[in-house]
Amino acid sequence: MKGLTFKKILSANPEEIDKKLKLNHLFIYINTSCNLSCRYCGCHFINELIKNPILQEDRFRKALKQFAQRACRYPEFTFYGGEPLIYYEKLKKYSSLIRSKFPYSRINIFTNGMLLNKKAADLAEEKNLNFLISIDGDKKTTDFNRKTFIYPSVYEKILKNLKNFKNFHRFTANMVITPDNVEYWADNVAHLKKMGFESVNWDINYAGEWDKKKINIFSEELIKILSSYIKESFKKSNFKLSNLYKYLFKKNSDDQPLSLTLMNDGNFYFCDLTSLLREANQKELKKTEMFFNFLSAQKNLSRNELYCGTGLYLYLCLKNKKSEEAEKKLSFFFDLKNRHEKILKAFANKIKRIPHIMSVYEEKNIK
């Protein structure tokens, strides 16, 4: 949809979405509770700003029916949180309901790995589920950011739980890149590959304390990762960097919100951020709307990219700071974002000329 505004986003319902628009992904929040307390996680913001109910079956059935009316033939589904496996019975039931309507769709569970027990392994086999597991690399890096009051080491607990599974083919390791761990990024990707992960994805903690030095390290590490990836391709490896997918097969759909988020209150949103914005002051919304108009022209980014890329950061991190500090942080934010995009695009163009790598992504349809 072109010409999105905050007002349109906040009032979005399935009935308002263009009937010709085919949605390809539904993110599902059963609840936003979690059993870890990670340094960079925004879940406590969500719990502060919205009520924290459990997604009830009647609401899920209704939402799934509405989504199906607007979905493409094989949409993807991802259970998010919080930690989805806390509510195992709900997860099992909702996975079954999805499978009954979309038998060939990909279903993912985004998990911190603490509850990957035998029951979870059996459910994965029964319903053909995939896991995105939060692990930042080696023990030192993972345990630095991921905190638990029950287990002495999150990393060791994940390794123990993975033994419940026959192999790693259902798993994508999801790293969070922060100013504190960026210098070990390439080594940690290599570590995860050595552990047996066939696919690695990374998210960037844009709200971290980035500076020019850290951003330069970020660029160096990313180039190192991608250069090694191309070099390793001659060994006919099936290892994948999931972040490359959209640059290898990108379609001209930047202005179309092809995914929806079903929050635990049973309502649809364009993303979890927009569920938070319902609590925002209307004057703040109007002020930020004007700011986004300015950034859209200045940074040559689509409005949707700005909503997803800076919305949470602006509202929760910069809202009460002085404008000089906000401007400085935004400068680092855009430098980091633009370098990431530029490097991935450049290497994607090289990878497109390597038949073996392209066949790996095309066959597995990794997103």
N, C-alpha and C positions, 0 to 999 in steps of 0.2 A: 504494500500500500504506500502510495506516495503522499507526501505532505502530512506526515504524522505530527501530531502535537501531543503534549502531555494530557490535555483534556480528552483527546480521542483514546489515548492509551489507557487512561484511568477508567474510562467507561466501557472498555472493550468487553464484548460478549460474543459467543460463537455466532449468534444470529446477525451480528453486525459485520461479520467478516464476509468479504466478497465470496459468493458461491462458486465462482470460477477458481478461487484460490485453493490449491491442493496442499494441505499441511503435511509435512513429512516427519515431524518429530513431536512427541509429547513428553514433557518432563513432569514427573509425578512426586509430590511430597505427601507421604502418608502422615508424617509429623516432622517437626523441626528439632526434636530432642536428639541429643548425642551422648555417647558414653566416653568421649575424649574431650580434652580442652586444649586445642591446638593454638599456637601463638597467633597465627594470621587469620583464623577462621572468623567469618562474619555471622555465624549462626546466633550468637548472643544478641546481635542487633535485631535479627528477625524476631526472636522471642520477646524482646523488649517492645517492639512496635506493633506486633499483631497477636491476636489470641492464638493459643497453641493447642487446638483440638486435634483429635485423630480423624483422618479422612474416613468417613463412614461408608459402608458398602452401598447404600441406596444412592448416595451422592456420586460415588464412583461409577456405578452402573449408568446413571443418567449422563454423566460427563463423557464416558466412553462412547455412548450412543451418539451424543452430539459431535464429538470429535470424529467419529467414523463417517459422519455425513459430509465432512469437509476434508477428509484425509486422502492421500494418494493411495496407490494400490498396496504398497509395502511400507507403511510408516514405521519409524523407529520409536521405541519407548525406553525411557530411562527413569528408574526410581532414584530419587535424590533425597537429601536430608540436610542436616541431621544424619542419623544413621538408620537406613531403611530396615536393616535386619533386626533392629530392636523389636519391631512389630512383625515377627516372622509369619504368624497366621494370616494377617492382613495381606502381607506380601505374597504369600502362597495363593490366597484366594484371588487377588487382583491379577496376578500373573496368569492364572487359569482363565479368568474372564477375557483377558487380552488375547490369549491363545485361541479361545473359541471364536473370536471375531477375525483375528489376524494370525492364522497358523504359520505363516512364513516370515513374519516380521522379526526384526532383531529386538530383543529385550535386554536391557542393561541394568545392573544394580551398581550404583556408586557407593562404595563402602570403605570404611577405614580398616577393615580386615580383622577387627577384634572378635567378630561373631561368625567367622567362616568355619563353622563346625561341620560335623558329619551331616546334619539335617540340611544345611545350606548346600552342601555338595550333592546330596541326593536330589534336592529340588532343582538344582542347576541341570542335572542330567535329565530329570523328568520333563522339565519345561523348556529345555534348551536355552538357558540363561547365560549371559555374559557378565563379567565383573570388571568395573573400573576400580582398581584398588589404590588407595592413597598411600604412597610410599615414595620418599624423596631420594632414595639411593641407599647408601651404606648405613650401618647402625648408628654411627655418630651423627650423620646428617638427619636421618629420620627421627631419632630420639630427641634431637635438639628442639624441633618444632612441635612434635606430637606428644602431648602429655597425657598421662593416665595416673590415677591414684590407686589402681588395682595391680597393674603389672609393672615390674621394674623396667621393662624395655618393650616398647611398642613394636620395634623391629623384630625382636626375638619371638614375640607372640604371633606376628604375621607369618614368620617362617614356620612356626609350629603348626599353625592353622592350614597353611598351604599343603601340608602333608595329607590332608583329608581329600585332596583332589588328585586324580590320576595323572594329570599333566597341566601345563600352564596355558593350553590353547584357548581357554575361556577368559584369560586375564589380559587386561591392559594396565600397565603400571602408570599411575598418574602422579607426576611430580609437581610440586609448587616451587617455583623459582623466586627466591627472595634475595635482598642485598646481602644477607648473611651466608647464603650457601651458593651464590652464583659462581664463585671461583672454583667450586668442585663439580660444576654442572656436567662437564664432559666425562669426568671420571665416574660420576654417579650413573650416567646413562650406560657406560660400559659395564658398571657393576650390575645393573639391573638385567642387562643382556646376559651376563655370565650366570646370573641366578636362574635363568631359564625363561624370562619373559620374552614373548615373541613380538610384543607391541608396547611402545612407550609413548605417553602423551605428557605434555607439560602445560601448566597454567602459570601465569606471571602474577605475582603479588604487587600490583601497581600501587597499592597504598603504602608500600614499604618505604624506608628512608633511602631512596635512590639519589645518587649524585653522579657527576660526570665520570669519575673514576670507576664506579661500579657499573655504569652503563657501558663504558669501554670494555670492561671485563666481560660483560654480558655478550657483546658483539663478538669478542675473540672466542669465547667458549662455544657460542652457537656455530660459528664458522668451523671450529675444530670438530664439533659433533657431525655437521653435515659433510665435511670433507672426508672424515673417517667413514661415514655411511656410504658414500660413493665408492671409496676404495674397497670397502668390505663387500660391495655388491658383486665383485668378480668371483667371490667364493660361493655364489649362488645361495646366499642366506635368505631366509624368509622373514627376517627381522624388519619391523616397520616402525617408522616415526609418524604417529597418527596426525600430528599437526600439519604434515605435508599434504594431507588428503585434499583439503579445499583449494590448495594452490595448484595441485595437479589436475583437478577436475572442476575448477571453479566455474559456476554459471553466473550469468548476469541477473542476480536476484538480490542485490544488496538492499534494494528498497522494499523488499517483500518479507514480512515476518512469517517465515515458513514453519515456525515452531510455536507451540503454546506451552504454558506451564499450568498444571492443575495443582493449586495449593491445597493445604490440608483443611481449609475452610470450605472446600468443594467448589470454589469458583475458578474460572479461567483467567489467566493474566498473560501478557506477552512475555514476561519473565518474572522471577521472584522479586526483582527490584520494584516492579510496578505495584506489587502487593504492599510494599512498604510505603510507597508514595501516597497511598490513600490517607495516611496520617499527616502528610506534609501540609504546611501552611500555604494557602492559595496564593498569597503575595510572593512567597518564596518560589512557588511553581512558575508564576508569571515572570519573575526576575530571571530564573534559570532558563526559561524558554527563550528569552531574549538573548541570553548568554550563548545558548546552543546555536541560535541563528547566526551569531557572530562567528563562533568557532567553525561552524559548517562551511562558511565561505572562506575563512582564513586558512583552515587546515585541509581544505578540499576533501572532506570526508562526508559520507552520507549521514543524514540525521540519525538513522538507525544505528550506525556505528558509534555515534556519539552517545546515544542513549545507553547502549550496552557497555561501551568502553569507559565512560566517565560518570554515569549517573550515580551509582552507589558511592564512588569515590568523592564526588562533589558534595553529596548530601550528608554523608556520615563522617567524612574526614576533613573537609574544608569549610563546612558551613559556618563555624564559629571562629575561624581564624582570620587574621588580618589579610587584606587583599594582596599585600606584597608577598607574604609567605605563600598564599594560595597560587599566585601567578608563578612563583618560582617552582613550586611543586608540579604545577601543570606543565611547565616547560620541560621538566624532566620526564613527566608522564608521556608527552607526545614524542620526545626524542626516543625514549625506550620503545614505544609502540611502533613508531615509524621505522626504526632500525630492524626490529623483529620482522615486520612485514617485508621490508626491502631485501633482507638476507634470505628469507624463505622463498620469496618470489624468484630471486636470482638462481638459487640452487634447484628450485623446482624446474626451471627451464633446462638446466643441465640433466636432471634426472629423467625428464621426458624423452631424452635421447638414449636412455638405457633400457632396452626391452625387458630385461629380467625384473628390474624393480617395478616397472609399470605393470607387469603381469601379476605381481604379488598384490598390489593395491587393487587392481581390477577384479581379481578372483575373490579376494576376501571382502571387498567393499567396506574397508575400514574407514570410519568417519570420526 
